[in-house]
């Protein structure tokens, strides 16, 4: 008897310390290798405009595909801490840590402690989210705000009479739509949940609609930009490729690191669904409203985005980040419902967590060797060497690694690059060819130049005026074409 009491006391003590142990682990994993990747892809663009004064920053936003919230946060981050890889990625790392904490808290409060722990573990050990934690972009913030929104929405459905949930949910959703345009999907998810579940139509509809109205009123100043960007994307298209049917599987694969974990998770979902249907038919259970919210949270936007992408491509891994956090909670709830015995449930959870841990890479690669590419050009660039950059948006990443004094000069970066005989262009029409006529060597630095120069006008001109010598390739997509007189 005393042995059993002692064992129970040990288990209770472990459960008390478990959240703290897990949070410490999340902090260590997220900050590990935070500066190992080159600042590349869209990061230099974000950091460059974050350096601008607020007036210039807001002048840029009408042509940008992201609302201002993250740029504003980065503006003060850069102002106070500089533009080193650690400094510009610090916020994303903190947001990712807080998301793990909120997933645990949401699962524990509205489902069970094992659900919260397992969902947070899946998130923590996801390569997908490790990459966002090490990227100076909005996606870690987007995941955090989505998780907070889930937490508050579940609170509203539990206590619709409490005004704090109405206000806090409205504020969180305002921040969501000011962080990413896809934040409006959160209204779709929550609205569907309220209308589909009869109990919520009676008790939650009015307070939820009040929170939506507050959010939309707060977004009125930005609606013109939102509609402009939406119609431009729908008419002109986007750079994202239309999906194929297998993307429905490979997207989940990204959330869960490897095929073996993905198949295991899908089997758990399927088994939990079959078990639930059998219980419904026998009359031994009823619909669980909270579980249904998670089903809607994952499947509704997942399928909708996939189908819409055949018209307006948007089914991209980073654009579905708000879906992934709901997916982790759904998997945790499904596994919890399958195993009625605590030992068997712990065994299943431990198995999945071990598979995630084995396939987890804390030093996740962003697959860009921009610093190496720029260093190569710098080392081989003479006084009479001209460098052409295509597309011109590569100028931000090039400048960051070429000379940070040039990069930090917000109003004069392009002028300073030109003084160094470096010319960012989209095609030959942007290039003053007289400036490179007397060059004894020209480097054409490009990544996907076909997006802006499908007719290869730059290479055609260089082949006429200079002699092509060699092409140097750098992982994953950078190419430097060398021409000499």
C-alpha positions in Angstrom: 0.0 0.0 0.0 2.8 2.4 1.0 4.7 1.4 -2.1 1.7 2.3 -4.3 1.3 5.7 -2.6 5.0 6.4 -3.0 4.8 5.5 -6.7 1.8 7.7 -7.2 3.5 10.6 -5.4 6.5 10.2 -7.7 4.3 10.3 -10.8 2.5 13.4 -9.6 5.8 15.1 -8.9 7.0 14.3 -12.4 3.8 15.7 -13.9 4.4 18.9 -12.0 7.9 19.3 -13.3 7.1 18.0 -16.9 6.0 21.4 -18.3 9.1 23.1 -17.1 11.4 20.4 -18.4 9.7 20.5 -21.8 9.8 24.3 -22.0 13.6 24.2 -21.2 14.0 21.6 -24.0 12.1 23.8 -26.5 14.2 26.8 -25.7 17.4 24.9 -26.2 16.3 23.3 -29.4 15.0 26.5 -30.9 18.1 28.6 -30.2 20.4 25.8 -31.3 22.0 26.7 -34.6 19.8 29.8 -35.0 22.6 31.6 -37.0 23.9 28.6 -38.9 22.0 29.3 -42.2 22.8 32.2 -44.5 20.4 35.1 -44.3 18.7 34.4 -47.6 15.4 33.9 -49.5 13.0 36.6 -48.3 14.9 37.4 -45.1 17.1 40.2 -46.6 14.1 41.9 -48.0 12.4 41.9 -44.6 15.4 43.1 -42.8 16.2 45.8 -45.4 12.8 47.4 -45.2 12.7 47.0 -41.5 15.6 49.5 -41.4 13.5 52.2 -43.1 11.8 55.0 -41.2 8.2 54.3 -40.5 6.9 56.6 -43.3 9.1 54.9 -45.9 8.0 51.5 -44.5 4.3 52.2 -45.0 5.0 53.6 -48.5 6.4 50.1 -49.4 3.5 48.1 -48.0 0.9 48.7 -50.8 3.1 46.5 -53.1 4.0 43.9 -50.4 2.2 40.6 -50.0 2.4 40.8 -46.2 0.6 43.3 -43.9 2.7 45.5 -41.6 2.8 43.8 -38.1 5.9 41.8 -38.5 7.8 44.6 -40.4 7.0 46.9 -37.5 8.3 44.5 -34.9 11.4 43.9 -37.0 11.8 47.7 -37.3 12.4 48.1 -33.6 14.3 44.8 -33.3 16.8 45.9 -36.0 17.0 49.4 -34.5 17.9 48.2 -31.1 19.9 45.0 -31.8 21.3 45.3 -35.3 21.2 43.0 -38.4 23.2 40.0 -37.4 21.6 36.6 -38.1 20.9 36.1 -34.4 19.4 39.6 -34.0 17.1 39.4 -36.9 15.9 35.8 -36.1 15.5 36.3 -32.4 11.9 37.3 -32.5 10.9 34.3 -34.7 12.6 32.0 -32.3 10.8 33.4 -29.3 7.5 33.2 -31.1 8.1 29.6 -31.9 8.9 28.8 -28.2 5.7 30.6 -27.1 3.7 28.6 -29.7 4.9 25.3 -28.1 3.8 26.6 -24.7 0.4 27.7 -25.9 -0.2 24.3 -27.6 0.5 22.6 -24.3 -1.7 25.0 -22.4 -4.6 24.7 -25.0 -4.4 20.9 -24.9 -4.2 20.6 -21.2 -7.1 23.1 -20.5 -9.6 21.9 -23.1 -8.7 18.3 -23.6 -6.2 16.7 -21.2 -2.6 17.1 -20.1 -1.4 14.2 -22.4 -3.0 15.9 -25.4 -1.3 19.2 -24.6 2.1 17.5 -24.0 1.9 15.4 -27.2 0.8 18.3 -29.4 3.6 20.5 -28.1 6.1 17.7 -28.6 5.0 17.2 -32.3 5.4 20.9 -32.8 8.8 21.2 -31.1 10.3 18.2 -33.0 9.0 19.4 -36.4 11.7 20.4 -38.9 9.0 22.5 -40.6 8.7 24.7 -37.5 12.4 24.6 -36.7 13.0 26.3 -40.0 10.5 29.0 -39.4 12.0 29.6 -35.9 15.3 30.3 -37.7 13.9 32.6 -40.4 13.3 36.4 -40.1 9.9 36.2 -41.6 6.3 36.3 -40.3 5.5 32.6 -40.2 6.5 31.9 -36.6 4.4 34.8 -35.4 1.5 33.6 -37.6 1.7 30.1 -35.9 1.7 31.7 -32.4 -1.2 34.0 -33.1 -3.2 31.1 -34.6 -2.6 29.0 -31.5 -3.6 31.8 -29.2 -6.8 32.3 -31.3 -7.6 28.5 -31.0 -7.2 28.9 -27.2 -9.4 31.9 -26.9 -12.0 30.5 -29.3 -12.3 27.4 -27.2 -12.6 29.6 -24.2 -15.4 31.5 -25.8 -17.3 28.4 -26.7 -17.0 27.2 -23.1 -18.0 30.5 -21.5 -19.7 32.7 -24.1 -21.0 35.1 -21.5 -17.5 36.2 -20.5 -16.6 39.5 -22.2 -12.8 38.9 -21.8 -12.9 36.1 -24.4 -14.8 38.4 -26.9 -12.3 41.2 -26.5 -9.1 39.0 -26.4 -10.3 37.0 -29.4 -11.0 40.1 -31.4 -7.5 41.6 -30.5 -5.8 38.3 -31.4 -7.6 38.0 -34.7 -6.8 41.7 -35.5 -3.1 40.9 -35.0 -3.5 37.8 -37.2 -4.9 39.7 -40.2 -2.3 42.4 -39.7 0.4 39.8 -39.8 -0.6 37.8 -42.8 -3.5 38.0 -45.3 -4.2 34.3 -44.8 -5.2 35.2 -41.3 -8.7 35.7 -42.7 -8.9 31.9 -42.9 -9.2 31.9 -39.1 -12.6 33.7 -39.5 -13.6 31.0 -41.9 -12.6 28.2 -39.5 -14.2 29.7 -36.5 -17.3 30.8 -38.4 -17.9 27.3 -39.8 -17.5 25.9 -36.3 -20.1 28.2 -34.9 -22.6 27.6 -37.7 -22.1 23.8 -38.0 -22.4 23.0 -34.3 -26.1 23.6 -33.2 -25.2 24.3 -29.6 -22.8 27.1 -30.7 -25.4 28.6 -33.0 -27.5 29.3 -30.0 -24.9 30.3 -27.4 -21.8 31.5 -29.3 -23.0 33.1 -32.5 -23.8 36.6 -31.1 -20.6 37.0 -29.0 -18.4 35.6 -31.8 -20.0 37.9 -34.4 -19.3 40.8 -32.1 -15.6 39.9 -32.0 -15.6 39.6 -35.8 -17.1 43.0 -36.2 -14.5 44.5 -33.9 -11.7 42.9 -35.9 -13.1 44.0 -39.3 -13.6 47.6 -38.1 -10.0 47.7 -36.9 -8.9 46.4 -40.4 -10.8 49.1 -42.4 -7.6 51.2 -43.0 -5.9 48.2 -44.7 -8.8 46.8 -46.7 -7.9 48.8 -49.9 -4.4 47.2 -49.9 -5.9 43.8 -49.1 -8.3 43.9 -52.0 -5.7 45.3 -54.4 -3.2 42.5 -53.6 -6.0 39.9 -53.9 -7.2 41.1 -57.3 -3.7 41.4 -58.6 -2.9 37.8 -57.6 -6.2 36.5 -59.0 -5.7 38.3 -62.3 -1.9 38.1 -62.8 -1.3 34.9 -60.9 1.4 34.1 -58.4 4.8 32.5 -58.5 3.4 29.4 -56.7 2.9 26.4 -58.9 -0.6 24.8 -59.1 -0.8 21.7 -56.9 -0.9 18.0 -57.8 -3.1 15.5 -56.0 -0.1 14.0 -54.1 0.5 17.4 -52.5 -2.3 16.5 -50.1 0.0 13.9 -48.6 3.4 15.6 -49.0 2.1 18.7 -47.1 1.3 16.6 -44.1 4.7 14.9 -44.5 6.3 18.3 -44.1 4.5 18.8 -40.8 5.8 15.4 -39.5 9.4 15.2 -40.9 9.3 11.8 -42.5 6.9 9.3 -44.3 7.0 6.8 -41.4 5.7 9.4 -39.0 3.2 10.7 -41.5 1.7 7.2 -42.2 1.5 6.5 -38.5 -0.3 9.8 -37.9 -2.8 9.2 -40.7 -3.4 5.6 -39.4 -4.1 7.1 -36.0 -6.6 9.6 -37.5 -8.3 6.9 -39.5 -8.5 4.4 -36.6 -9.9 7.1 -34.3 -12.5 8.1 -36.9 -13.6 4.4 -37.4 -13.8 3.9 -33.7 -15.9 7.0 -33.3 -18.3 6.0 -36.1 -18.8 2.6 -34.6 -19.6 4.1 -31.2 -22.1 6.5 -32.8 -23.9 3.6 -34.5 -24.1 1.8 -31.2 -25.3 4.9 -29.4 -22.5 4.8 -26.9 -21.1 8.2 -27.6 -22.1 11.6 -29.0 -20.3 14.3 -31.0 -17.6 16.1 -29.0 -17.8 19.8 -30.0 -14.2 20.6 -29.2 -13.0 17.6 -31.2 -15.2 18.7 -34.1 -13.6 22.2 -34.0 -10.2 20.6 -34.5 -11.5 18.6 -37.4 -12.9 21.8 -39.0 -9.7 23.7 -38.2 -7.6 21.2 -40.1 -9.7 19.9 -43.0 -11.7 23.0 -44.0 -8.8 25.3 -44.9 -6.6 22.4 -46.0 -9.1 21.2 -48.7 -10.2 24.7 -49.5 -6.7 26.0 -50.2 -5.9 22.9 -52.2 -8.9 23.4 -54.5 -8.6 27.1 -54.8 -4.9 26.6 -55.8 -6.0 25.2 -59.2 -7.3 28.8 -59.9 -5.0 30.9 -57.7 -2.0 28.8 -56.5 -1.6 29.2 -52.8 -1.1 25.6 -51.5 2.5 26.3 -50.3 4.0 24.8 -47.1 4.6 28.2 -45.4 1.1 29.5 -46.3 -0.4 26.5 -44.4 1.4 27.2 -41.2 -1.8 28.2 -39.4 -3.3 24.8 -40.3 -0.4 22.8 -38.9 -0.9 23.8 -35.3 -4.5 22.6 -35.4 -3.3 19.4 -37.0 -1.0 18.6 -34.1 -3.8 19.0 -31.6 -6.1 16.9 -33.8 -3.5 14.0 -33.9 -3.0 14.3 -30.1 -6.8 14.1 -29.5 -7.2 11.2 -32.0 -4.4 9.2 -30.3 -5.8 10.0 -26.8 -9.3 8.7 -27.9 -7.8 5.4 -29.3 -6.1 4.3 -26.1 -8.3 4.1 -23.0 -5.5 2.7 -20.8 -2.9 5.2 -19.7 0.0 2.8 -20.2 -1.0 2.0 -23.8 -1.6 5.7 -24.6 1.8 6.6 -23.1 3.4 3.8 -25.2 1.8 5.1 -28.5 2.8 8.7 -27.7 6.3 7.7 -26.8 6.6 5.8 -30.1 5.5 8.7 -32.2 7.7 11.2 -30.3 10.7 8.9 -30.7 10.1 8.8 -34.4 9.8 12.5 -34.6 13.0 12.9 -32.5 15.0 10.5 -34.7 14.0 12.4 -37.9 14.4 15.9 -36.3 17.3 18.1 -37.5 18.0 21.0 -35.2 20.3 22.4 -37.8 17.6 22.5 -40.6 19.0 23.7 -43.9 17.3 26.6 -45.7 19.1 25.3 -48.9 20.6 28.6 -49.8 24.4 29.3 -50.1 24.1 33.0 -50.7 27.1 34.0 -48.6 29.3 31.5 -50.5 28.1 32.8 -53.9 28.6 36.5 -53.0 32.0 35.8 -51.5 33.0 34.0 -54.8 32.0 37.1 -56.8 33.8 39.5 -54.4 37.0 37.4 -54.5 37.0 37.4 -58.4 35.8 41.0 -58.9 38.3 43.5 -60.2 38.2 47.2 -60.7 36.9 46.7 -64.3 34.4 44.0 -63.4 30.7 44.6 -63.7 28.1 42.5 -61.8 24.6 42.1 -63.1 22.0 40.7 -60.7 18.8 39.2 -62.0 16.0 39.3 -60.8 16.6 42.6 -59.1 15.1 41.5 -55.8 18.4 39.5 -55.2 20.0 42.8 -54.5 19.0 42.7 -50.9 20.6 39.3 -50.2 23.6 40.2 -52.3 24.2 43.5 -50.4 23.7 41.9 -47.0 26.6 39.5 -47.6 28.7 41.8 -49.9 28.9 44.9 -47.7 26.6 45.5 -44.7 27.4 49.3 -44.8 25.8 49.4 -48.2 22.9 47.2 -47.1 22.3 49.4 -44.0 22.0 52.6 -46.2 18.3 52.4 -46.8 17.8 55.3 -49.1 21.1 54.9 -50.9 21.7 51.2 -51.3 21.1 51.1 -55.1 23.3 54.1 -55.8 26.1 52.6 -53.7 25.8 49.3 -55.6 26.1 51.1 -58.9 29.2 52.9 -57.7 30.7 49.4 -57.2 29.6 48.5 -60.8 26.8 46.2 -59.5 23.5 46.5 -61.4 20.3 44.8 -60.1 17.9 44.4 -63.1 14.9 42.3 -64.2 15.9 42.3 -67.9 17.9 44.1 -70.5 15.5 47.1 -70.5 16.6 48.0 -66.9 20.3 48.0 -67.7 22.3 51.0 -69.0 24.5 49.0 -71.3 26.9 51.9 -71.7 28.0 51.4 -68.1 29.4 47.9 -68.8 30.8 48.5 -72.3 34.4 49.0 -71.0 34.3 46.1 -68.5 37.0 43.4 -69.0 34.8 40.9 -67.1 31.1 40.6 -66.3 29.4 38.3 -63.8 25.7 37.6 -64.3 24.4 36.5 -60.9 20.9 34.9 -61.2 18.4 32.8 -59.5 15.2 31.9 -61.5 16.0 34.8 -63.9 13.4 33.3 -66.2 10.7 34.7 -64.0 11.5 38.3 -65.0 13.5 37.6 -68.2 11.8 34.7 -70.0 13.3 35.8 -73.3 16.9 35.7 -71.9 17.6 39.2 -73.1 20.5 39.6 -70.6 22.4 36.5 -71.7 21.7 37.2 -75.3 23.2 40.7 -75.0 26.2 39.5 -73.0 26.8 36.7 -75.6 26.9 39.4 -78.3 29.2 41.9 -76.5 31.4 39.6 -74.5 32.8 36.1 -74.6 31.1 33.5 -72.4 33.7 31.7 -70.3 32.1 29.6 -67.6 29.1 29.0 -65.3 29.5 28.4 -61.5 26.6 26.8 -59.6 26.0 27.1 -55.9 23.6 25.1 -53.8 20.6 25.2 -54.3 19.6 27.6 -57.2 22.3 30.3 -57.5 24.3 30.6 -60.8 27.1 32.9 -61.7 27.8 33.2 -65.4 31.3 34.6 -66.2 31.9 36.7 -69.4 35.2 38.3 -70.5 36.2 40.8 -73.1 
